[in-house]
Amino acid sequence: KKDFSASVLQAVPFGTPVSGPYLANTDVNDVSWDLSGVYQITDNLNAYARVAKGFRAPSIQGRLAFGGVSQADSEKVISYEAGIKADLFDRRARLGFNVFRYNVDGQQLIAVGGSNNTATLLNADKTLGQGVELDFEAYLTDHVLLTLGSSYNDTEIKDRDLAVAICGGGCTITDPTTVIDGATYALVNGNSLPQAPKWIHNLTLRAGFPINDASELYVYTDWAYRSPVNFFLYESPEFRSRSSLEGGLRLGYNWDYGQYDVAVYGRNLTDQVRVVGAIDFNNLTGFLNEPRTFGLEFTAKF
């Protein structure tokens, strides 16, 4: 149960005038459940399956600078997952693999920006997601640890009537459009969810070189890849990011059983430049990832 009240005490230029109070309230009940099972195939291999139902209470968006209060009804999700988990190579390695699917009724979404510069809560009739995940970690030697992760994720909005405000800066809308009260809206049925790459991969490698029982030198590198993503609920080539691959490197020394650590590090080693988000209400503005960075770091644990 939620009760909400807000007023505009000082208006911003071109925004909501001094007004209020704006009132909203919700009162919803639901039951969630979870059913899972594990089957031991061998001493080192398990199979598992899980079905679960979840619930999110209604949401209220009370930022009144542009537009009034918006409200999204509750959402319900049922998810399915099945996979295996295995210990390999005399338990020096672990492997996990699973397939999953989820169906969301009334998923809460937020349409950000647009030509009217508002953050509006919406409910999609249905949203589907499915994919596969792989996790692997292994000690290649007693002091060298490798981890790998990979996933394929397919998401889709299924709502023939869901319409969102489009950009105000002249972008190219590739979705069907409709006119509501004189304004153009994009119909987003069939689109993927925003910021939801189809492919995600990551890799880390850590090599330690013990000095004695309490201290070591080490080298650590990590790399992460994601496929292209869409920034908003509507689709536009101007508001879509290319695939990204970023890596880091850390050379360090720790002592006193890890209580202290000093290291030099580098992030975004390839100095790759990518747009990671955007503002669309009156221009074609994007913001970028962090540039290549080098530094020195000291850590003490208490």
C-alpha positions in Angstrom: 0.0 0.0 0.0 1.3 3.4 -1.0 -0.1 7.0 -0.5 1.7 9.8 -2.4 1.3 13.5 -2.4 3.4 16.2 -4.1 3.2 19.8 -5.1 5.1 22.2 -7.4 6.2 25.1 -5.2 8.5 26.7 -7.8 8.2 26.1 -11.5 11.1 25.6 -13.9 11.2 27.3 -17.3 8.7 25.6 -19.7 7.8 23.1 -16.9 4.8 22.4 -14.8 3.4 25.6 -13.2 3.0 26.0 -9.5 0.2 23.7 -8.6 -0.8 20.7 -6.5 -1.2 18.7 -4.5 -1.0 15.8 -6.8 -2.3 12.7 -5.1 -1.9 9.0 -5.9 -2.4 5.8 -4.0 -2.1 2.0 -4.5 -3.3 -1.0 -2.6 -2.5 -4.4 -4.1 -2.0 -7.9 -2.8 -0.4 -10.9 -4.4 1.3 -14.3 -3.7 4.7 -15.3 -5.0 6.1 -18.8 -5.1 9.2 -20.8 -6.0 9.6 -24.4 -7.0 13.0 -26.0 -7.7 14.6 -29.4 -7.8 18.1 -30.8 -8.1 19.1 -34.2 -9.5 22.6 -35.6 -8.8 23.8 -37.3 -12.0 27.3 -38.2 -10.8 29.4 -37.1 -7.8 30.6 -34.2 -9.9 27.5 -33.3 -12.0 24.1 -32.0 -10.9 21.1 -31.0 -13.0 18.5 -28.6 -11.7 15.2 -27.0 -12.7 13.3 -24.1 -11.3 9.9 -22.4 -11.8 9.1 -19.2 -9.9 6.4 -16.5 -9.9 7.3 -13.0 -8.8 5.4 -9.8 -8.3 6.2 -6.1 -8.3 3.9 -3.6 -6.5 2.6 -0.6 -8.4 5.0 2.3 -8.9 4.5 6.1 -8.7 6.7 8.6 -10.5 6.4 11.9 -8.7 9.0 14.1 -10.4 6.8 17.0 -11.4 9.1 19.5 -13.1 7.8 18.4 -16.5 4.5 16.7 -16.6 2.4 15.4 -13.7 2.4 12.2 -11.6 2.5 9.0 -13.6 1.7 5.6 -12.2 2.3 2.0 -13.3 0.1 -0.9 -12.2 1.6 -4.0 -10.7 3.5 -6.5 -12.8 3.7 -10.3 -12.5 6.4 -12.6 -13.9 6.8 -16.3 -14.2 10.3 -17.6 -15.0 11.7 -21.0 -16.0 15.3 -22.2 -15.7 17.1 -25.5 -16.2 20.7 -26.3 -16.3 23.7 -28.2 -15.0 26.6 -27.6 -12.6 29.7 -29.6 -12.8 33.1 -29.9 -11.0 35.9 -30.8 -13.4 39.5 -31.8 -13.4 39.6 -33.1 -9.8 37.6 -30.0 -8.7 40.1 -27.6 -10.1 37.4 -26.2 -12.4 33.6 -25.5 -12.3 31.2 -25.3 -15.2 27.6 -24.0 -15.1 25.2 -23.9 -18.0 21.5 -23.0 -18.1 18.7 -22.1 -20.4 16.0 -19.7 -19.2 12.7 -18.0 -20.2 10.5 -15.5 -18.4 7.1 -14.0 -19.2 6.1 -10.7 -17.7 2.5 -9.5 -17.6 2.2 -5.8 -17.2 5.9 -5.1 -17.0 6.6 -1.6 -15.6 8.6 0.5 -18.1 9.6 4.1 -18.1 9.6 6.3 -21.2 12.4 8.8 -20.6 12.7 12.2 -22.3 11.0 12.4 -25.7 9.8 15.7 -27.2 7.8 16.5 -24.1 10.8 15.9 -21.7 9.0 13.7 -19.2 9.7 10.4 -17.4 6.5 8.5 -17.7 5.7 5.2 -16.2 4.0 2.6 -18.5 2.8 -1.0 -18.4 3.5 -3.2 -21.3 0.9 -5.9 -21.9 3.5 -8.6 -22.1 7.3 -8.9 -22.2 9.2 -12.0 -23.1 12.8 -12.9 -22.4 14.8 -16.0 -23.1 18.4 -17.1 -23.5 21.3 -19.2 -22.3 24.2 -18.6 -19.8 27.6 -20.2 -19.4 30.0 -19.8 -16.5 33.4 -21.4 -16.2 36.3 -21.0 -13.8 39.4 -23.0 -13.5 42.7 -23.0 -11.6 45.2 -23.5 -14.5 47.9 -23.8 -11.9 47.9 -23.4 -8.1 48.2 -19.6 -8.5 46.6 -18.9 -11.9 42.8 -18.5 -12.0 40.8 -18.1 -15.2 37.1 -17.2 -15.4 34.8 -17.1 -18.4 31.2 -16.0 -18.7 28.9 -15.8 -21.7 25.2 -15.3 -22.3 22.7 -14.8 -25.0 19.6 -12.8 -24.1 16.6 -12.2 -26.3 13.9 -9.8 -25.1 10.8 -8.6 -26.8 7.9 -6.2 -25.9 4.5 -7.6 -26.9 1.9 -4.8 -26.8 0.3 -3.6 -30.1 -1.1 -0.5 -28.5 2.0 0.7 -26.5 3.0 4.1 -27.8 5.8 6.4 -26.4 6.9 9.9 -27.2 9.6 10.2 -29.8 12.7 12.4 -29.8 12.5 16.1 -30.1 15.7 16.7 -31.9 15.1 15.2 -35.4 16.2 11.6 -35.0 15.2 8.8 -37.4 12.3 6.7 -36.0 12.3 3.2 -37.5 9.2 2.1 -35.6 5.6 2.5 -36.9 4.1 5.8 -35.6 0.7 7.2 -34.6 -0.6 10.6 -33.8 -2.3 11.2 -30.4 -3.7 14.7 -29.6 -1.5 16.2 -32.4 1.8 14.6 -31.2 3.6 11.8 -32.9 4.3 8.6 -30.9 6.2 5.5 -31.7 4.6 2.1 -31.5 7.1 -0.2 -29.8 5.5 -3.6 -30.2 8.3 -6.1 -31.0 11.2 -4.0 -29.8 13.8 -5.3 -27.4 14.1 -3.8 -23.9 16.3 -0.8 -23.6 20.0 -1.4 -22.7 19.5 -5.2 -23.2 22.4 -6.6 -25.4 21.8 -9.9 -27.0 25.4 -11.1 -26.3 27.5 -10.6 -23.2 31.0 -12.1 -22.7 33.6 -11.6 -20.0 37.0 -13.0 -19.1 39.3 -12.6 -16.2 42.8 -14.0 -15.5 44.7 -13.7 -12.3 48.3 -14.9 -11.8 49.9 -14.8 -8.3 53.6 -15.0 -7.5 53.9 -15.7 -3.7 56.8 -14.0 -1.9 56.1 -15.9 1.3 53.0 -17.2 3.2 51.7 -13.6 3.8 52.5 -11.7 0.7 52.5 -12.0 -3.1 53.0 -10.1 -6.4 50.1 -10.5 -8.8 48.9 -9.7 -12.3 45.1 -9.4 -13.1 43.3 -8.6 -16.3 39.6 -8.4 -17.1 37.8 -8.0 -20.4 34.1 -7.4 -21.1 32.1 -7.5 -24.3 28.5 -6.6 -25.1 26.7 -6.5 -28.4 24.9 -3.3 -29.6 22.1 -1.9 -27.4 19.1 0.5 -27.9 18.9 3.4 -25.5 15.1 4.0 -25.5 11.9 2.1 -25.9 11.6 3.4 -29.5 14.2 2.5 -32.1 16.4 5.0 -33.8 19.9 4.6 -35.3 21.0 7.8 -33.7 20.2 6.4 -30.2 21.8 3.0 -30.5 25.3 2.1 -29.3 27.7 -0.1 -31.2 29.2 -3.2 -29.6 31.7 -2.6 -26.9 34.9 -4.4 -25.7 36.8 -3.0 -22.7 39.7 -4.4 -20.8 41.7 -3.6 -17.7 45.1 -4.6 -16.2 46.3 -4.5 -12.6 49.9 -5.1 -11.4 50.1 -5.3 -7.6 51.6 -6.4 -4.4 49.7 -7.4 -1.2 51.0 -8.3 2.2 50.0 -9.2 5.7 47.6 -11.8 4.4 45.8 -9.4 2.1 45.4 -6.6 4.6 47.4 -4.2 2.5 47.6 -3.8 -1.2 49.4 -1.4 -3.6 48.9 -1.6 -7.3 49.2 0.2 -10.6 46.2 -0.2 -12.9 44.8 0.7 -16.3 41.2 0.8 -17.5 39.8 0.8 -21.0 43.3 -0.2 -22.3 42.3 0.1 -26.0 40.9 3.6 -25.4 37.7 2.6 -27.1 35.1 5.4 -27.3 31.4 4.4 -27.1 28.2 6.2 -26.6 26.6 4.6 -23.5 23.5 6.7 -23.1 21.6 9.7 -24.5 19.3 12.7 -24.0 16.7 13.0 -26.7 14.2 15.7 -25.7 15.6 18.6 -27.8 18.8 17.5 -29.5 20.9 14.4 -30.4 23.0 14.3 -27.2 25.0 11.3 -26.2 27.3 10.6 -23.3 30.5 8.5 -23.5 32.2 5.8 -21.6 35.2 6.5 -19.4 38.4 7.2 -21.4 41.6 5.2 -21.0 42.8 5.7 -17.4 46.0 4.8 -15.5 46.5 5.1 -11.8 48.1 4.0 -8.5 46.0 2.6 -5.7 46.7 1.7 -2.1 44.2 -0.4 0.0 44.2 -1.1 3.7 41.5 -3.3 5.3 40.5 -2.7 8.9 
